[in-house]
Amino acid sequence: MVALTEKDLLKMSDGGLVELFRTSPPGDIPHGPLEGTGIVPWGGRWVAGPLARLVRMALWRGKVFDRAGYLSNRMTAFDVLAIVAQVYTGPSLLDEQDCIVIDYSRISLVARGVRDEIREVSPGLYLGVVWLLGARVCWFALRVPEIGSESTKAEQTANRPSG
């Protein structure tokens, strides 16, 4: 598996994201909080990057998975946990191959028509596709937070005492 980052995914076209999703394994169902990045595969990197940052700051920050087969979405800059879904392995609407399904239809009033699917495209990095009423509407990435990631290094440098 080639090591990819969210930045790599933000640069990909819709066709490239479809191909990557189709050729990737489901991976293990994650546990705990994952960092999220919204991906719009149109407008080029000049639109995708700034839009992803705006969504992350104002609306959606990722997901928190639990071992009981559920998750909550991390919403707003305050990390409010909301919009619960069931999580299980099942066939993808994209290609009928196994993926990790995030199913809102049975337990969410707000997102009843939404289904997310994810596959692991790089160690600790999942590519997700969002389905709304059976139509593919957008993509997202989920990353397992880890020491040594680009954001962690930047935060450590910013918080280091000077002198």
Secondary structure as GFF3:
##gff-version 3
##sequence-region A 1 163
A	DSSP	alpha_helix	6	10	.	.	.	ID=ss1
A	DSSP	alpha_helix	14	22	.	.	.	ID=ss2
A	DSSP	beta_strand	32	39	.	.	.	ID=ss3
A	DSSP	alpha_helix	45	58	.	.	.	ID=ss4
A	DSSP	beta_strand	60	65	.	.	.	ID=ss5
A	DSSP	beta_strand	70	75	.	.	.	ID=ss6
A	DSSP	beta_strand	80	91	.	.	.	ID=ss7
A	DSSP	beta_strand	98	103	.	.	.	ID=ss8
A	DSSP	beta_strand	114	122	.	.	.	ID=ss9
A	DSSP	beta_strand	125	132	.	.	.	ID=ss10
A	DSSP	beta_strand	135	143	.	.	.	ID=ss11
A	DSSP	alpha_helix	150	159	.	.	.	ID=ss12
###
